[in-house]
Amino acid sequence: MHVQPVALVTGANRGIGREICRQLNERGYHVLLTARDPAQGVPVAREMGLEFLPLDVTDPASIERLAASLERRKLGLDILVHNAGVMFRHFDAEVARATLAVNYFGVLHLTEALLPHLRPRARVVIVSSGLGDRQALAEHLRPRFADGALDRAELTRLMAQFVSLAAEDRHQAAGWPSYAYAVSKLGATMLAQVLARELADDPRGLQINALCPGWVKTAMGGEGAELEVGEGADTAVWLATQPPGSGGFYRNRQPATW
């Protein structure tokens, strides 16, 4: 049985994900660095002395293979960091589908698949964004995301509804913005709250939180961003190693509004 604490990080071959892996490795975790493309992930994992596992969060078969691998090895997880994400500069039906597939549905499906593999007091950390703001929605939609009774099925239905409406170019008329990244991150932040509430009675005492890393100098953030990659990874690592509770949304290690 693996006695060293284990952390799995998605989308970890570069940027914030890579830095999260580095910091967790420094803290003594056995880090599973995952990425969609082994050609990009394997060299990074080898350079850092970490274990690489292939994972495409949009592919149910890939998620199933990863979960089955953990089961065969009887390898539980102490930390699961959802870092994989995409952001496109334009908007159309395919952008809406592809963005939600990674940023919301990928987080949802991987969490559900790996729930049985989370050890007692495991931490699930969702790298979200302050851009996922309810104010981006039409006023009549906002209460649906503020409802404390919102469950996983209804949240997922709302995310799927956005994708469907975007495909028909009816999303704006229904109160959604033409900004798939914002919608996906709103869903990801809400998912942390919903899962924390739904799993509050789990005897393992799981802690599930979301965060905004800020504007970070990565391939996504660009060179003009405000923060270095180490600063961008800081709150994620803090939530992964010393979380203050469950169901929160944080920036700079502090509760944040969104």
C-alpha positions in Angstrom: 0.0 0.0 0.0 1.2 3.5 -0.9 1.9 5.3 2.4 3.3 8.5 0.8 0.5 11.1 0.3 -0.6 11.2 -3.3 -1.6 14.2 -5.4 -3.1 14.2 -9.0 -3.0 17.4 -11.1 -4.7 17.8 -14.4 -3.3 19.8 -17.3 0.0 19.8 -15.6 2.6 19.8 -18.4 3.0 23.6 -18.3 2.0 26.8 -16.6 0.2 26.8 -13.3 -0.4 23.0 -13.3 3.3 22.3 -13.7 4.1 24.7 -10.9 1.5 23.2 -8.6 3.2 19.8 -9.2 6.6 21.3 -8.4 5.4 22.8 -5.1 3.5 19.7 -4.0 6.5 17.5 -4.8 8.6 19.8 -2.6 6.2 19.2 0.2 6.7 15.5 0.0 3.7 14.3 -2.1 3.9 11.6 -4.7 2.7 13.7 -7.6 0.8 12.2 -10.6 1.3 14.7 -13.4 -1.4 14.3 -16.0 -1.7 15.8 -19.5 -3.7 15.0 -22.6 -0.6 14.6 -24.8 2.1 12.2 -23.6 4.7 13.8 -25.9 4.3 17.0 -23.9 3.7 15.5 -20.5 6.3 12.7 -20.3 9.4 15.0 -20.7 8.1 17.4 -18.1 7.4 14.6 -15.6 10.8 13.0 -16.2 12.6 16.4 -15.8 10.8 16.9 -12.5 11.1 13.3 -11.2 7.4 12.8 -11.2 5.0 10.1 -12.4 3.1 10.8 -15.6 -0.4 9.5 -16.4 -2.1 10.3 -19.7 -5.5 12.0 -19.2 -7.9 13.8 -21.5 -10.6 15.1 -19.3 -13.1 15.4 -22.2 -12.7 11.6 -23.0 -14.8 9.3 -20.8 -12.6 6.3 -21.8 -9.5 8.2 -20.8 -11.0 9.0 -17.4 -12.1 5.4 -17.0 -8.6 4.1 -17.8 -7.1 6.4 -15.2 -9.6 5.4 -12.5 -9.0 1.7 -13.4 -5.2 2.2 -13.1 -5.6 3.7 -9.6 -7.9 0.8 -8.6 -5.4 -1.8 -9.8 -2.7 -0.2 -7.8 -4.9 0.4 -4.8 -3.6 3.9 -5.0 -5.8 6.5 -3.1 -5.6 10.2 -3.6 -5.0 12.8 -0.9 -5.2 15.7 -3.4 -7.0 16.2 -6.7 -6.3 19.5 -8.5 -8.5 20.3 -11.5 -6.2 22.6 -13.4 -6.8 21.7 -17.0 -8.6 24.5 -18.8 -9.1 26.2 -22.2 -9.9 29.7 -23.2 -10.7 30.9 -26.7 -10.6 34.5 -28.0 -13.7 34.3 -30.0 -17.2 32.8 -29.6 -19.3 30.4 -31.6 -21.2 27.1 -31.0 -18.0 25.0 -31.2 -16.2 27.3 -28.8 -19.0 27.0 -26.3 -19.1 23.2 -26.6 -15.3 22.8 -26.4 -14.9 25.2 -23.5 -17.6 23.7 -21.4 -16.3 20.2 -22.2 -13.0 20.9 -20.5 -13.7 23.6 -17.9 -17.0 22.2 -16.5 -17.8 18.8 -17.7 -14.2 17.6 -17.4 -14.1 18.6 -13.8 -17.5 17.1 -13.1 -16.8 13.7 -14.7 -13.3 13.3 -13.4 -14.4 14.1 -9.8 -17.3 11.7 -10.0 -15.0 8.9 -11.4 -12.3 9.5 -8.7 -14.6 10.0 -5.7 -14.1 6.4 -4.7 -10.4 6.8 -4.7 -10.2 9.8 -2.4 -8.7 9.1 1.0 -10.0 10.4 4.3 -9.6 14.2 4.5 -8.7 14.4 0.8 -8.8 17.8 -0.8 -10.3 18.6 -4.2 -9.2 21.9 -5.6 -10.8 23.5 -8.7 -8.8 26.2 -10.5 -11.6 28.5 -11.6 -11.6 32.3 -12.3 -13.1 35.5 -11.1 -14.4 36.0 -14.6 -17.0 33.4 -13.8 -19.2 36.1 -12.3 -22.9 35.8 -11.9 -23.2 39.5 -13.0 -22.4 38.3 -16.5 -25.8 36.7 -16.6 -29.1 38.4 -17.2 -30.8 39.4 -14.0 -33.5 36.7 -14.2 -30.8 33.9 -14.5 -28.7 35.0 -11.5 -31.0 33.6 -8.7 -30.7 30.1 -10.2 -27.0 30.2 -9.4 -27.5 31.7 -5.9 -30.0 29.1 -4.8 -28.6 27.1 -1.9 -30.7 24.1 -3.0 -29.0 23.9 -6.4 -27.9 20.3 -6.9 -25.4 18.7 -9.2 -28.0 17.6 -11.7 -29.6 21.0 -12.1 -26.2 22.8 -12.3 -25.2 20.4 -15.1 -28.5 20.9 -16.8 -27.9 24.7 -16.8 -24.4 24.2 -18.3 -25.7 21.9 -21.0 -28.5 24.4 -21.7 -26.0 27.1 -22.4 -24.2 24.9 -24.9 -27.4 23.9 -26.6 -28.7 27.5 -26.8 -25.3 28.6 -28.2 -25.6 26.0 -30.9 -28.9 27.6 -32.0 -27.6 31.2 -31.5 -30.3 31.7 -28.9 -28.1 32.0 -25.8 -28.2 35.8 -25.6 -32.0 36.0 -25.8 -32.1 33.5 -22.9 -29.8 35.7 -20.8 -26.4 34.1 -21.3 -23.3 36.0 -22.4 -21.3 35.3 -25.5 -18.3 34.3 -23.4 -18.0 30.6 -22.9 -15.0 30.9 -20.6 -17.0 33.0 -18.1 -19.9 30.6 -18.1 -17.7 27.5 -17.7 -15.9 29.0 -14.8 -19.1 30.1 -13.2 -20.2 26.5 -13.4 -16.8 25.2 -12.0 -17.0 27.6 -9.0 -20.6 26.6 -8.3 -19.7 22.9 -8.7 -17.3 23.2 -5.7 -20.1 24.6 -3.6 -22.6 22.0 -4.7 -20.2 19.1 -4.2 -19.2 20.4 -0.8 -22.8 20.5 0.2 -23.7 17.2 -1.2 -20.7 15.4 0.3 -20.9 17.2 3.7 -21.9 14.0 5.4 -19.3 11.8 3.8 -17.4 10.2 6.7 -14.1 10.8 4.9 -14.4 14.6 5.6 -13.6 15.7 2.1 -12.8 19.3 1.5 -13.7 20.8 -1.9 -12.9 24.4 -2.9 -12.4 26.6 -5.9 -10.1 29.5 -6.5 -9.1 32.3 -8.9 -5.3 32.2 -9.5 -5.3 35.8 -10.8 -3.9 37.0 -14.1 -0.8 34.8 -14.5 2.1 34.8 -17.0 1.3 31.6 -18.7 0.5 30.6 -22.3 -3.1 31.4 -21.5 -2.5 34.6 -19.5 0.3 36.1 -21.7 3.5 37.9 -20.9 1.6 41.0 -19.9 0.0 39.3 -16.9 0.5 40.6 -13.4 1.6 37.5 -11.6 4.5 35.1 -11.9 3.5 31.4 -12.2 4.6 30.7 -8.6 2.2 33.3 -7.3 -0.5 31.9 -9.5 -0.1 28.4 -8.0 0.1 29.6 -4.4 -3.6 29.6 -3.5 -4.2 26.2 -5.2 -1.3 24.6 -3.2 -2.6 26.3 0.0 -6.1 24.9 -0.5 -4.6 21.5 -1.3 -2.4 21.3 1.8 -4.1 23.4 4.5 -7.7 24.2 3.5 -9.7 26.4 5.8 -13.0 24.6 5.1 -15.1 23.3 2.2 -17.3 24.9 -0.5 -15.4 28.2 -0.7 -14.0 30.4 -3.5 -10.7 32.0 -2.8 -8.2 34.5 -4.2 -4.8 35.2 -2.6 -5.7 32.8 0.2 -8.7 34.9 1.1 -12.4 34.3 0.5 -13.4 36.1 -2.7 -16.7 37.4 -4.2 -17.8 36.3 -7.6 
